[in-house]
Amino acid sequence: MPKPQIYSGNKNLISKRLIALRKEHYLSQRDLSRKLQLAGYDMDKNVITRIETNKRYVTDIEIHALAHIFGVSCDYLIEGEKPK
């Protein structure tokens, strides 16, 4: 069974927000991967590149890890709405 894609053919919903958050925090993809690895999450630079370019599906664990690193909610990464 094929994995779901949104109408545009993208494989995840967080790519644009991930790029924006990474730039807001002045982090390169390599810097972000180092922070993730130091926090115990196994995500290297290539994983981040593939997520940001919509070439890779994102797991719930990866969404949780990214939310933890950036101090945002998982909902924000997926939906783009900050809590009120």
C-alpha positions, 0 to 999 in steps of 0.5 A: 500500500502506498504511503499517503501524500498531500495533493501537492505530492509532498511527503510531509507537512512540516518542511516549511516550518522546519526551515523557518524555525531553523533559520530563526535559531540561526542553525545550519542543518548540520548544527541542528543535527548535532543538537538533536544527536546531543539530545539523544535523537538519531537524526543526521544532516541528510535526514533534515535535508530530506525532510526540508525538501519533502523527500522523506516522511517524518515519524512521530518521534522525529516531530516530537524531537524537533518540537523539543529542540525548538521549544514549540508544540508538535501541533505547531510543527504540523498545523502551523498555529501557535497556542493562544 
